[in-house]
Amino acid sequence: MKKMLIGVVFALLAANAAAEGKAEEKKAEAWKEKVFTAEELKKFDGKKGQPVYVAVDGVVYDLSGVKYWKGGSHMNMHEAGGDLSDDIKSRAPKGIHKGGAILSRYPKVGVLAPPEAKDEAEKPVVTVPEENELGLEKFCPVMEHSFVVEAKTPVVLYKGERYYMCCPACPPQFAEDPEKYIKHPKVRAEKEKERMEREKRERAANKKKGKSGKKGEKKKD
């Protein structure tokens, strides 16, 4: 009888241990249930108190505790809140990052949803420079260098913005993955500068229009 009781106790302990093991395993794999869309991932850019999340090969990692990612930027080359699969494999030092293997030491927080089919309206369209763009210095997102816009310079229209390519070989590469190229820090800086210049011109035009209207009203009286 005593041996039977001991056997039952051991069986219960083994069952509890197995249950706890399964619970821990399930907890460890819970990150696989969290799916981030590309838009949702953008929120976790390390700015204004947000965590630093990056996606590589479909897995979303939390790099908030990495000092080199403080503020959501790494070495002035990589930005948090996006898919860095290509950056890790092609731009990051292989001796350090080892093709992304370095990320295995950091917490996994989810998976990145596959990209949705591109709308026809969002597909890049190649055009030519406008007259007022000739002679301007622009940054090529594909070859990653600055150049002067000429009449033969290819210009790619994408999501309402104009991107300048240094040679005819660049637009096809850009079209393969536009989002990858427009995330480059220098491209973002250039677009922000262009936006500010547009707003400045619009304010000046509205101000001029307002003055013109007032003068016309006064003359009419």
Backbone as a chain_set.jsonl record, in Angstrom:
{"seq": "MKKMLIGVVFALLAANAAAEGKAEEKKAEAWKEKVFTAEELKKFDGKKGQPVYVAVDGVVYDLSGVKYWKGGSHMNMHEAGGDLSDDIKSRAPKGIHKGGAILSRYPKVGVLAPPEAKDEAEKPVVTVPEENELGLEKFCPVMEHSFVVEAKTPVVLYKGERYYMCCPACPPQFAEDPEKYIKHPKVRAEKEKERMEREKRERAANKKKGKSGKKGEKKKD", "coords": {"N": [[0.834, -1.209, 0.0], [1.914, 1.175, 0.846], [3.939, 1.506, -1.047], [2.387, 1.856, -3.274], [1.156, 4.323, -2.768], [3.382, 5.966, -2.778], [4.086, 5.698, -5.449], [1.884, 6.906, -6.665], [2.199, 9.521, -5.766], [4.648, 10.223, -6.981], [3.816, 10.05, -9.638], [1.943, 12.111, -9.748], [3.602, 14.301, -9.221], [5.253, 14.173, -11.445], [3.385, 14.639, -13.436], [2.599, 17.251, -12.793], [5.011, 18.574, -13.187], [5.335, 18.195, -15.921], [3.13, 19.6, -16.867], [3.758, 22.178, -16.005], [6.025, 22.54, -17.51], [4.982, 22.562, -20.105], [3.414, 24.838, -19.904], [5.359, 26.83, -19.554], [6.678, 26.553, -21.968], [4.652, 27.272, -23.724], [4.313, 29.918, -22.966], [6.786, 30.935, -23.689], [6.588, 30.802, -26.428], [4.618, 32.555, -27.025], [4.93, 34.963, -28.37], [4.654, 34.458, -31.051], [2.016, 34.658, -31.619], [1.369, 37.28, -31.792], [0.755, 39.608, -34.215], [2.128, 42.021, -36.314], [1.283, 44.659, -38.467], [2.785, 46.448, -41.206], [2.218, 49.144, -40.874], [1.464, 49.272, -38.18], [3.847, 48.559, -36.969], [5.423, 50.777, -37.431], [4.834, 52.549, -35.392], [6.405, 51.873, -33.249], [8.965, 53.248, -32.92], [10.954, 54.066, -31.23], [10.899, 56.665, -30.401], [9.731, 59.417, -28.4], [9.265, 57.939, -26.049], [8.444, 55.472, -26.984], [8.798, 51.888, -27.525], [11.672, 50.208, -29.004], [11.336, 48.636, -31.855], [12.162, 46.271, -34.362], [11.911, 44.574, -37.503], [13.028, 41.508, -38.81], [13.43, 39.209, -41.293], [10.731, 38.486, -41.014], [10.31, 38.281, -38.269], [9.656, 40.106, -35.312], [11.655, 42.085, -33.298], [12.534, 43.24, -29.999], [14.456, 45.889, -29.313], [14.867, 47.718, -27.365], [16.461, 47.75, -25.096], [19.013, 47.998, -26.015], [21.888, 49.854, -26.125], [22.993, 51.025, -28.382], [20.846, 51.549, -29.927], [19.496, 53.663, -28.936], [16.98, 56.072, -28.819], [15.909, 55.191, -31.143], [17.418, 55.112, -33.449], [20.171, 53.79, -35.279], [23.539, 54.024, -35.574], [23.239, 56.11, -37.374], [22.24, 55.016, -39.678], [20.254, 53.055, -39.669], [16.786, 52.8, -38.95], [14.347, 52.444, -36.394], [11.177, 50.652, -36.192], [10.572, 49.461, -38.591], [11.038, 47.153, -41.386], [14.013, 45.58, -41.402], [15.347, 43.646, -42.799], [16.843, 43.517, -45.254], [18.772, 45.472, -44.723], [20.188, 44.415, -42.53], [21.332, 42.174, -43.701], [22.769, 43.096, -45.933], [23.92, 45.662, -45.509], [24.8, 45.945, -42.857], [27.709, 45.401, -40.772], [29.213, 42.344, -41.398], [30.877, 40.851, -39.74], [30.056, 41.519, -37.21], [27.214, 41.478, -37.049], [26.622, 39.104, -38.326], [24.859, 38.23, -40.405], [22.368, 38.638, -39.256], [22.216, 36.92, -37.132], [22.962, 37.871, -34.663], [20.719, 38.928, -33.511], [19.411, 36.941, -32.172], [19.823, 36.986, -29.477], [18.123, 38.811, -28.404], [14.822, 39.888, -27.201], [11.913, 38.415, -28.678], [9.003, 39.754, -30.015], [6.863, 39.481, -31.692], [5.405, 38.793, -34.956], [5.878, 39.805, -38.362], [3.367, 40.872, -40.517], [2.652, 39.625, -43.808], [3.346, 41.656, -46.694], [0.729, 43.596, -48.14], [-0.994, 43.286, -51.286], [0.069, 45.55, -53.739], [-1.576, 48.541, -54.511], [-2.685, 49.681, -57.681], [-2.488, 52.412, -58.005], [-0.439, 53.028, -56.318], [1.846, 52.116, -57.404], [5.169, 52.672, -58.541], [5.891, 55.278, -60.874], [7.634, 56.234, -63.718], [8.983, 59.312, -64.761], [9.926, 62.532, -66.154], [12.201, 65.26, -65.282], [10.889, 68.381, -64.068], [10.971, 71.715, -65.377], [11.797, 73.586, -63.443], [13.263, 71.998, -61.777], [15.673, 71.332, -62.832], [19.177, 71.375, -62.484], [19.144, 71.307, -59.745], [20.422, 69.932, -56.686], [20.131, 66.604, -55.817], [19.31, 63.582, -53.972], [20.088, 60.273, -54.703], [18.186, 57.517, -53.979], [18.739, 54.85, -54.504], [21.457, 54.4, -55.395], [22.591, 55.855, -53.433], [23.848, 58.476, -53.281], [24.598, 61.961, -53.84], [23.611, 64.105, -56.578], [23.466, 66.185, -59.541], [20.493, 67.34, -60.961], [19.539, 66.664, -64.261], [18.262, 67.141, -67.631], [17.884, 64.593, -68.614], [17.564, 63.064, -66.385], [16.033, 60.425, -64.614], [12.874, 60.492, -63.016], [11.014, 59.304, -60.362], [7.669, 58.817, -59.58], [5.975, 58.347, -56.609], [3.556, 57.529, -54.329], [2.676, 60.197, -54.21], [5.034, 61.633, -54.025], [8.187, 62.814, -55.373], [10.959, 61.136, -56.577], [14.378, 61.205, -57.224], [16.513, 59.792, -59.613], [19.807, 58.695, -60.258], [20.604, 57.408, -62.586], [19.413, 55.514, -65.48], [19.245, 52.844, -64.675], [18.405, 52.753, -62.109], [15.518, 53.245, -61.474], [14.105, 50.681, -61.991], [15.162, 49.062, -59.922], [14.374, 50.504, -57.7], [11.615, 50.207, -57.921], [11.211, 47.576, -57.202], [11.209, 47.426, -54.422], [10.062, 49.936, -53.075], [9.553, 51.021, -50.492], [11.734, 50.303, -48.97], [13.791, 51.904, -49.958], [12.873, 54.546, -49.578], [13.067, 54.887, -46.902], [15.576, 55.577, -46.201], [17.723, 57.616, -44.261], [18.765, 60.029, -45.424], [17.091, 60.387, -47.591], [14.663, 60.759, -46.316], [15.26, 63.135, -44.964], [15.613, 64.851, -47.125], [13.033, 64.857, -48.238], [11.617, 65.995, -46.165], [12.726, 68.55, -46.132], [11.885, 69.441, -48.652], [9.14, 69.442, -48.214], [8.879, 71.468, -46.288], [9.74, 73.633, -47.8], [7.733, 73.722, -49.743], [5.517, 74.382, -48.155], [6.328, 76.876, -47.304], [6.341, 78.305, -49.706], [3.62, 78.148, -50.312], [2.489, 79.579, -48.175], [3.545, 82.089, -48.708], [2.348, 82.591, -51.19], [-0.372, 82.591, -50.491], [-0.387, 84.742, -48.767], [0.294, 86.797, -50.488], [-1.863, 86.645, -52.197], [-3.903, 87.342, -50.448], [-3.275, 90.008, -49.848], [-3.548, 91.109, -52.355], [-6.254, 90.764, -52.769], [-7.334, 92.472, -50.837], [-6.441, 94.935, -51.717], [-7.815, 95.125, -54.086], [-10.444, 95.258, -53.177], [-10.439, 97.682, -51.85], [-9.978, 99.416, -53.936], [-12.297, 99.071, -55.341], [-14.219, 100.21, -53.696]], "CA": [[0.0, 0.0, 0.0], [2.819, 2.318, 0.957], [4.596, 1.646, -2.344], [1.38, 2.378, -4.202], [0.99, 5.755, -2.477], [4.596, 6.643, -3.266], [3.971, 5.718, -6.905], [0.879, 7.919, -7.027], [2.814, 10.84, -5.511], [5.612, 10.473, -8.06], [3.053, 10.259, -10.866], [1.366, 13.459, -9.668], [4.702, 15.252, -9.364], [5.673, 14.142, -12.85], [2.326, 15.286, -14.217], [2.689, 18.689, -12.524], [6.226, 19.066, -13.847], [5.06, 18.217, -17.358], [2.182, 20.697, -17.105], [4.502, 23.429, -15.856], [6.913, 22.637, -18.662], [4.174, 22.961, -21.254], [2.998, 26.23, -19.685], [6.526, 27.662, -19.829], [6.921, 26.484, -23.411], [3.603, 28.065, -24.37], [4.623, 31.319, -22.669], [7.959, 31.303, -24.478], [6.205, 30.873, -27.834], [3.45, 33.452, -27.136], [5.215, 36.049, -29.294], [4.238, 34.059, -32.398], [0.597, 34.968, -31.789], [1.221, 38.723, -32.002], [1.063, 39.964, -35.6], [2.243, 43.453, -36.591], [1.284, 45.112, -39.856], [3.855, 47.425, -41.42], [1.768, 50.417, -40.3], [1.52, 49.153, -36.719], [5.249, 48.508, -36.571], [5.976, 52.139, -37.509], [4.599, 53.251, -34.122], [7.44, 51.5, -32.288], [10.177, 53.807, -33.53], [11.904, 54.481, -30.202], [10.776, 58.097, -30.124], [8.691, 59.831, -27.449], [8.996, 56.886, -25.085], [8.012, 54.221, -27.611], [9.831, 50.843, -27.589], [12.426, 50.104, -30.256], [11.046, 47.361, -32.5], [12.561, 46.122, -35.763], [11.567, 43.263, -38.053], [14.037, 40.879, -39.668], [12.955, 37.907, -41.774], [9.384, 38.2, -40.522], [10.239, 38.267, -36.807], [9.792, 41.444, -34.727], [12.504, 42.046, -32.101], [12.534, 44.411, -29.12], [15.837, 46.322, -29.094], [14.792, 48.88, -26.468], [17.538, 47.712, -24.116], [20.331, 48.081, -26.673], [22.32, 51.26, -26.054], [23.285, 51.539, -29.721], [19.578, 51.877, -30.577], [18.855, 54.702, -28.138], [16.293, 57.069, -29.638], [15.323, 54.576, -32.33], [18.309, 55.19, -34.606], [21.394, 53.021, -35.066], [24.694, 54.41, -36.394], [22.771, 57.031, -38.418], [21.992, 54.239, -40.89], [19.064, 52.225, -39.552], [15.731, 53.384, -38.147], [13.415, 51.484, -35.798], [9.804, 50.743, -36.667], [10.434, 48.979, -39.963], [11.627, 45.873, -41.752], [15.434, 45.794, -41.678], [15.909, 42.398, -43.313], [17.886, 43.794, -46.251], [19.844, 46.237, -44.092], [20.993, 43.512, -41.709], [22.056, 41.226, -44.542], [23.632, 43.697, -46.952], [24.587, 46.894, -45.112], [25.407, 45.832, -41.535], [28.997, 44.679, -40.76], [28.982, 40.906, -41.258], [31.639, 40.327, -38.618], [29.339, 41.8, -35.962], [25.808, 41.061, -37.105], [26.57, 37.709, -38.789], [23.653, 37.967, -41.187], [21.156, 38.709, -38.422], [22.304, 35.961, -36.026], [23.126, 38.616, -33.416], [19.397, 39.235, -32.962], [18.892, 35.811, -31.399], [19.983, 37.247, -28.048], [17.154, 39.818, -27.979], [13.438, 39.385, -27.089], [11.01, 38.408, -29.822], [7.715, 40.262, -29.54], [5.79, 39.233, -32.649], [5.767, 38.498, -36.35], [5.454, 40.846, -39.303], [2.394, 40.385, -41.501], [3.116, 39.741, -45.194], [2.876, 42.895, -47.335], [-0.486, 43.473, -48.944], [-0.802, 43.558, -52.717], [0.129, 46.989, -53.998], [-2.62, 49.16, -55.32], [-2.139, 50.201, -58.941], [-2.194, 53.835, -57.834], [0.765, 53.171, -55.513], [3.006, 51.612, -58.122], [6.049, 53.754, -59.018], [5.768, 55.681, -62.277], [8.823, 56.978, -64.129], [8.723, 60.501, -65.576], [11.119, 63.358, -66.384], [12.231, 66.426, -64.399], [10.224, 69.626, -64.469], [11.979, 72.736, -65.728], [12.34, 74.229, -62.24], [14.079, 71.033, -61.033], [16.97, 71.214, -63.489], [20.255, 72.055, -61.774], [19.051, 71.092, -58.297], [21.167, 68.781, -56.171], [19.209, 65.647, -55.204], [19.923, 62.351, -53.467], [19.57, 59.05, -55.325], [17.964, 56.532, -52.914], [19.241, 53.528, -54.882], [22.925, 54.417, -55.358], [22.941, 56.524, -52.178], [24.784, 59.598, -53.412], [23.982, 63.18, -54.364], [23.963, 64.428, -57.959], [22.745, 67.345, -60.073], [19.407, 66.936, -61.862], [19.648, 67.086, -65.663], [17.052, 66.877, -68.422], [17.763, 63.145, -68.821], [17.433, 62.397, -65.078], [14.741, 59.76, -64.369], [12.185, 60.879, -61.787], [9.993, 58.313, -60.049], [6.545, 59.29, -58.781], [5.522, 57.279, -55.715], [2.748, 58.014, -53.2], [2.596, 61.658, -54.198], [6.352, 62.253, -53.904], [9.07, 62.663, -56.524], [12.269, 60.628, -56.189], [15.288, 61.458, -58.339], [17.439, 58.694, -59.824], [21.019, 59.18, -60.924], [20.794, 56.768, -63.889], [18.25, 54.717, -65.907], [19.212, 51.526, -64.04], [17.887, 52.87, -60.736], [14.073, 53.088, -61.304], [13.649, 49.295, -61.828], [15.544, 48.587, -58.592], [13.501, 51.215, -56.765], [10.261, 49.652, -58.046], [11.15, 46.266, -56.552], [10.88, 47.622, -53.003], [10.151, 51.38, -52.828], [9.558, 51.358, -49.069], [13.101, 50.126, -48.466], [14.619, 53.036, -50.362], [12.418, 55.844, -49.064], [13.351, 54.951, -45.463], [16.956, 56.043, -45.998], [17.721, 58.9, -43.527], [18.992, 61.19, -46.299], [15.877, 60.561, -48.404], [13.677, 61.359, -45.41], [15.659, 64.523, -44.72], [15.354, 65.604, -48.352], [11.585, 65.021, -48.373], [11.186, 66.952, -45.141], [13.156, 69.868, -46.618], [10.99, 69.788, -49.752], [7.824, 69.739, -47.627], [8.97, 72.789, -45.657], [9.838, 74.628, -48.874], [6.388, 73.832, -50.339], [4.663, 75.126, -47.215], [6.792, 78.265, -47.325], [5.843, 78.907, -50.95], [2.166, 78.256, -50.2], [2.195, 80.7, -47.27], [3.865, 83.335, -49.418], [1.33, 82.775, -52.228], [-1.628, 82.955, -49.826], [-0.215, 86.086, -48.24], [0.244, 87.69, -51.646], [-3.244, 86.612, -52.678], [-4.704, 88.101, -49.485], [-2.994, 91.433, -50.034], [-4.11, 91.485, -53.649], [-7.703, 90.854, -52.596], [-7.647, 93.663, -50.047], [-6.226, 96.114, -52.568], [-8.91, 95.162, -55.064], [-11.667, 95.688, -52.484], [-10.296, 99.097, -51.561], [-10.119, 100.126, -55.197], [-13.696, 98.982, -55.744], [-14.959, 101.198, -52.906]], "C": [[0.876, 1.27, 0.0], [3.519, 2.586, -0.371], [3.649, 2.245, -3.38], [1.198, 3.87, -4.023], [2.19, 6.547, -3.0], [4.562, 6.765, -4.79], [3.002, 6.773, -7.389], [1.454, 9.317, -6.872], [3.79, 11.195, -6.622], [4.913, 10.756, -9.382], [2.467, 11.662, -10.909], [2.443, 14.525, -9.855], [5.167, 15.335, -10.809], [4.661, 14.848, -13.739], [2.377, 16.793, -14.043], [3.891, 19.297, -13.235], [6.016, 19.182, -15.35], [4.14, 19.375, -17.722], [2.886, 22.045, -17.026], [5.44, 23.642, -17.044], [6.183, 23.098, -19.906], [3.748, 24.42, -21.146], [4.139, 27.187, -20.002], [6.824, 27.708, -21.327], [5.915, 27.331, -24.174], [3.861, 29.551, -24.172], [5.781, 31.805, -23.525], [7.623, 31.489, -25.958], [5.044, 31.843, -28.08], [3.661, 34.56, -28.155], [4.74, 35.742, -30.722], [2.782, 34.395, -32.685], [0.353, 36.454, -32.071], [1.682, 39.081, -33.41], [1.056, 41.481, -35.766], [2.109, 43.688, -38.097], [2.422, 46.122, -39.988], [3.494, 48.763, -40.798], [1.843, 50.389, -38.78], [2.96, 49.189, -36.227], [5.882, 49.898, -36.552], [5.844, 52.896, -36.195], [5.733, 53.012, -33.123], [8.816, 51.922, -32.801], [11.195, 54.303, -32.518], [11.846, 55.945, -29.843], [9.603, 58.36, -29.177], [8.273, 58.679, -26.519], [8.539, 55.563, -25.659], [9.14, 53.184, -27.582], [10.517, 50.856, -28.951], [12.193, 48.704, -30.829], [11.571, 47.386, -33.934], [12.181, 44.714, -36.209], [12.698, 42.777, -38.956], [13.548, 39.479, -40.005], [11.623, 37.504, -41.136], [9.226, 38.171, -39.025], [10.472, 39.679, -36.276], [10.554, 41.329, -33.403], [12.382, 43.353, -31.313], [13.983, 44.757, -28.794], [15.911, 47.524, -28.167], [15.959, 48.92, -25.485], [18.933, 47.807, -24.705], [20.766, 49.543, -26.739], [22.593, 51.868, -27.427], [22.015, 51.884, -30.504], [18.821, 52.96, -29.807], [18.241, 55.765, -29.046], [15.732, 56.513, -30.927], [16.169, 54.632, -33.58], [19.612, 54.463, -34.289], [22.462, 53.431, -36.07], [24.324, 55.361, -37.536], [22.514, 56.327, -39.75], [20.657, 53.497, -40.848], [18.059, 52.869, -38.596], [14.785, 52.298, -37.64], [12.023, 51.663, -36.393], [9.608, 50.235, -38.083], [11.094, 47.622, -40.155], [13.076, 46.1, -42.179], [16.117, 44.542, -42.225], [17.061, 42.645, -44.284], [19.069, 44.531, -45.637], [20.772, 45.328, -43.295], [21.875, 42.621, -42.566], [23.067, 41.886, -45.48], [24.427, 44.916, -46.482], [25.306, 46.8, -43.773], [26.716, 45.045, -41.607], [28.789, 43.193, -40.48], [29.716, 40.295, -40.071], [30.94, 40.501, -37.289], [27.943, 41.2, -35.988], [25.605, 39.623, -37.593], [25.249, 37.355, -39.478], [22.371, 37.954, -40.389], [21.192, 37.778, -37.231], [22.428, 36.657, -34.677], [21.782, 38.886, -32.728], [18.84, 38.118, -32.082], [18.985, 36.038, -29.893], [18.93, 38.227, -27.505], [15.721, 39.273, -27.994], [12.661, 39.468, -28.4], [9.634, 38.82, -29.312], [6.569, 40.017, -30.521], [6.321, 38.869, -34.018], [5.214, 39.601, -37.239], [4.525, 40.244, -40.349], [2.957, 40.542, -42.911], [2.586, 41.031, -45.815], [1.643, 42.641, -48.178], [-0.159, 43.776, -50.403], [-0.861, 45.06, -52.97], [-1.012, 47.437, -54.895], [-1.967, 49.728, -56.577], [-1.717, 51.65, -58.805], [-0.897, 54.058, -57.058], [2.008, 52.662, -56.221], [3.853, 52.786, -58.638], [5.878, 54.01, -60.517], [6.97, 56.55, -62.619], [8.423, 58.14, -65.036], [10.035, 61.272, -65.75], [11.077, 64.578, -65.462], [11.411, 67.588, -64.958], [11.313, 70.679, -64.663], [12.613, 73.36, -64.485], [13.18, 73.286, -61.38], [15.476, 70.878, -61.611], [18.023, 72.008, -62.724], [20.226, 71.891, -60.264], [19.896, 69.888, -57.888], [20.195, 67.875, -55.423], [19.967, 64.387, -54.803], [19.277, 61.136, -54.107], [19.412, 57.978, -54.248], [18.522, 55.146, -53.226], [20.756, 53.463, -54.756], [23.478, 55.151, -54.133], [24.052, 57.563, -52.346], [24.043, 60.781, -54.022], [24.473, 63.443, -55.781], [23.126, 65.616, -58.398], [21.716, 66.881, -61.104], [19.614, 67.533, -63.252], [18.357, 66.732, -66.393], [16.814, 65.377, -68.596], [17.58, 62.371, -67.506], [16.07, 61.722, -64.928], [14.168, 60.22, -63.029], [11.061, 59.87, -61.551], [8.924, 58.927, -59.151], [6.046, 58.131, -57.929], [4.831, 57.886, -54.491], [2.786, 59.534, -53.078], [3.928, 62.375, -54.07], [7.18, 61.964, -55.148], [10.459, 62.233, -56.023], [13.186, 60.648, -57.405], [16.351, 60.358, -58.418], [18.644, 59.163, -60.636], [21.252, 58.554, -62.296], [19.575, 55.906, -64.231], [18.147, 53.352, -65.229], [18.549, 51.561, -62.659], [16.367, 52.679, -60.6], [13.588, 51.644, -61.176], [13.985, 48.723, -60.454], [14.653, 49.216, -57.527], [12.112, 50.577, -56.743], [10.116, 48.3, -57.364], [10.758, 46.371, -55.087], [11.019, 49.093, -52.633], [10.284, 51.741, -51.353], [10.953, 51.238, -48.469], [13.94, 51.368, -48.752], [14.177, 54.363, -49.751], [12.643, 55.973, -47.562], [14.768, 55.442, -45.176], [16.924, 57.413, -45.312], [17.899, 60.124, -44.415], [17.787, 61.45, -47.201], [14.801, 61.222, -47.553], [13.98, 62.828, -45.164], [15.356, 65.394, -45.935], [13.861, 65.872, -48.521], [11.043, 66.02, -47.354], [11.552, 68.378, -45.551], [12.238, 70.345, -47.735], [9.609, 70.177, -49.225], [7.817, 71.139, -47.019], [9.033, 73.897, -46.706], [8.48, 74.829, -49.552], [5.475, 74.665, -49.451], [5.037, 76.607, -47.192], [6.263, 78.99, -48.552], [4.326, 79.128, -50.883], [1.763, 79.417, -49.296], [2.435, 82.039, -47.956], [2.806, 83.634, -50.477], [0.001, 83.207, -51.61], [-1.57, 84.377, -49.283], [-0.329, 87.119, -49.354], [-1.176, 87.785, -52.182], [-4.147, 87.433, -51.768], [-4.515, 89.589, -49.649], [-3.617, 91.939, -51.323], [-5.613, 91.665, -53.536], [-8.103, 92.104, -51.858], [-7.489, 94.922, -50.881], [-7.366, 96.253, -53.556], [-10.186, 95.672, -54.433], [-11.629, 97.189, -52.243], [-10.516, 99.941, -52.818], [-11.559, 100.168, -55.625], [-14.529, 100.009, -54.987], [-14.715, 102.591, -53.431]], "O": [[0.631, 2.248, -0.706], [3.678, 3.737, -0.777], [4.052, 3.029, -4.24], [1.096, 4.609, -5.003], [2.05, 7.627, -3.575], [4.953, 7.787, -5.353], [3.247, 7.451, -8.387], [1.24, 10.188, -7.714], [3.776, 12.31, -7.145], [5.36, 11.601, -10.158], [2.481, 12.324, -11.946], [2.236, 15.52, -10.55], [5.439, 16.416, -11.33], [5.026, 15.562, -14.672], [2.219, 17.539, -15.01], [3.809, 20.384, -13.807], [6.46, 20.143, -15.978], [4.331, 20.045, -18.737], [2.66, 22.933, -17.847], [5.626, 24.763, -17.519], [6.691, 23.92, -20.669], [3.718, 25.148, -22.138], [3.933, 28.223, -20.633], [7.173, 28.752, -21.877], [6.26, 28.016, -25.137], [3.657, 30.352, -25.085], [5.773, 32.93, -24.024], [8.295, 32.245, -26.66], [4.545, 31.947, -29.2], [2.699, 35.051, -28.745], [4.462, 36.654, -31.501], [2.356, 34.416, -33.84], [-0.723, 36.84, -32.526], [2.846, 38.887, -33.761], [0.087, 42.145, -35.398], [2.742, 43.002, -38.899], [2.957, 46.592, -38.984], [4.36, 49.449, -40.254], [2.242, 51.375, -38.16], [3.253, 49.781, -35.189], [6.775, 50.165, -35.748], [6.646, 53.785, -35.908], [5.991, 53.847, -32.257], [9.692, 51.101, -33.073], [12.201, 54.901, -32.9], [12.664, 56.421, -29.056], [8.619, 57.621, -29.162], [7.09, 58.479, -26.245], [8.27, 54.624, -24.91], [10.314, 53.553, -27.612], [10.015, 51.433, -29.915], [12.769, 47.721, -30.361], [11.445, 48.391, -34.634], [12.134, 43.785, -35.404], [13.249, 43.535, -39.754], [13.285, 38.668, -39.118], [11.415, 36.347, -40.771], [8.102, 38.047, -38.537], [11.38, 40.373, -36.734], [10.159, 40.581, -32.508], [12.157, 44.421, -31.882], [14.66, 44.012, -28.086], [16.895, 48.264, -28.177], [16.398, 49.999, -25.085], [19.925, 47.71, -23.982], [20.084, 50.372, -27.343], [22.444, 53.075, -27.618], [22.085, 52.439, -31.601], [17.622, 53.144, -30.017], [18.91, 56.291, -29.936], [15.149, 57.248, -31.724], [15.713, 54.249, -34.658], [20.098, 54.518, -33.159], [22.31, 53.212, -37.272], [25.02, 55.411, -38.551], [22.56, 56.949, -40.811], [20.005, 53.331, -41.879], [18.439, 53.416, -37.561], [14.463, 51.355, -38.362], [11.723, 52.683, -37.014], [8.596, 50.538, -38.716], [11.631, 47.029, -39.219], [13.334, 46.739, -43.199], [17.336, 44.403, -42.121], [18.13, 42.049, -44.15], [20.222, 44.263, -45.976], [21.994, 45.454, -43.373], [23.02, 42.342, -42.214], [24.104, 41.298, -45.786], [25.508, 45.176, -47.009], [26.305, 47.486, -43.558], [26.833, 44.12, -42.411], [28.246, 42.828, -39.437], [29.238, 39.336, -39.465], [31.18, 39.745, -36.347], [27.54, 40.499, -35.06], [24.579, 39.0, -37.324], [24.618, 36.34, -39.184], [21.39, 37.33, -40.795], [20.294, 37.827, -36.391], [22.039, 36.095, -33.653], [21.723, 39.051, -31.509], [17.892, 38.339, -31.328], [18.306, 35.364, -29.119], [18.85, 38.449, -26.296], [15.429, 38.314, -28.708], [12.741, 40.456, -29.129], [9.156, 38.301, -28.303], [5.418, 40.319, -30.207], [7.519, 38.666, -34.211], [4.216, 40.244, -36.914], [4.849, 39.241, -40.984], [3.673, 41.506, -43.179], [1.477, 41.456, -45.488], [1.525, 41.612, -48.843], [0.832, 44.441, -50.705], [-1.747, 45.749, -52.466], [-1.351, 46.796, -55.89], [-0.83, 50.198, -56.536], [-0.728, 52.08, -59.399], [-0.314, 55.141, -57.121], [3.112, 52.769, -55.686], [3.307, 53.781, -59.116], [5.741, 53.08, -61.313], [7.287, 57.493, -61.894], [7.627, 57.974, -65.96], [11.117, 60.731, -65.522], [10.021, 64.897, -64.915], [11.268, 67.741, -66.171], [12.432, 70.535, -64.17], [13.813, 73.632, -64.466], [13.749, 73.708, -60.372], [16.368, 70.349, -60.947], [17.801, 73.163, -62.36], [21.166, 72.286, -59.574], [20.059, 68.942, -58.659], [19.512, 68.321, -54.501], [21.099, 64.154, -55.227], [18.056, 60.981, -54.06], [20.408, 57.565, -53.654], [18.754, 54.353, -52.313], [21.287, 52.574, -54.089], [24.671, 55.08, -53.836], [25.062, 57.53, -51.642], [22.992, 60.618, -54.642], [25.585, 63.067, -56.149], [22.185, 66.008, -57.708], [22.041, 66.117, -62.012], [19.833, 68.734, -63.404], [17.468, 66.096, -65.826], [15.669, 64.941, -68.712], [17.456, 61.146, -67.526], [15.045, 62.381, -65.099], [14.888, 60.323, -62.036], [10.253, 59.615, -62.444], [9.229, 59.486, -58.098], [5.73, 57.061, -58.451], [5.428, 58.645, -53.729], [2.912, 60.08, -51.983], [3.959, 63.604, -54.011], [6.921, 61.009, -55.879], [11.05, 62.883, -55.162], [12.822, 60.171, -58.48], [17.001, 60.034, -57.424], [18.504, 59.935, -61.585], [22.014, 59.097, -63.096], [18.78, 55.599, -63.342], [17.068, 52.759, -65.211], [18.18, 50.521, -62.113], [15.947, 51.994, -59.667], [12.732, 51.377, -60.333], [13.187, 47.982, -59.88], [14.231, 48.554, -56.579], [11.507, 50.424, -55.682], [9.009, 47.916, -56.985], [10.055, 45.506, -54.566], [11.975, 49.473, -51.957], [11.032, 52.652, -50.997], [11.309, 51.989, -47.562], [14.701, 51.827, -47.899], [15.013, 55.211, -49.441], [12.434, 57.047, -46.999], [15.114, 55.693, -44.022], [16.172, 58.289, -45.739], [17.257, 61.15, -44.19], [17.494, 62.598, -47.535], [14.11, 62.133, -48.009], [13.078, 63.666, -45.155], [14.901, 66.53, -45.798], [13.463, 66.973, -48.901], [10.128, 66.79, -47.646], [10.772, 69.306, -45.338], [11.854, 71.514, -47.77], [8.987, 71.116, -49.721], [6.87, 71.902, -47.208], [8.453, 74.968, -46.525], [8.112, 75.952, -49.895], [4.753, 75.54, -49.929], [4.174, 77.477, -47.077], [5.799, 80.127, -48.468], [3.816, 80.153, -51.335], [0.822, 80.151, -49.597], [1.658, 82.983, -47.816], [2.406, 84.785, -50.65], [-0.676, 84.087, -52.143], [-2.552, 85.119, -49.326], [-0.957, 88.166, -49.194], [-1.637, 88.858, -52.57], [-5.044, 88.133, -52.238], [-5.479, 90.353, -49.597], [-4.145, 93.05, -51.381], [-6.186, 92.585, -54.119], [-9.1, 92.739, -52.202], [-8.285, 95.856, -50.779], [-7.829, 97.359, -53.833], [-10.933, 96.427, -55.055], [-12.632, 97.885, -52.402], [-11.135, 101.004, -52.785], [-12.017, 101.156, -56.2], [-15.44, 100.612, -55.554], [-15.255, 103.557, -52.893]]}, "num_chains": 1, "name": "protein.A"}
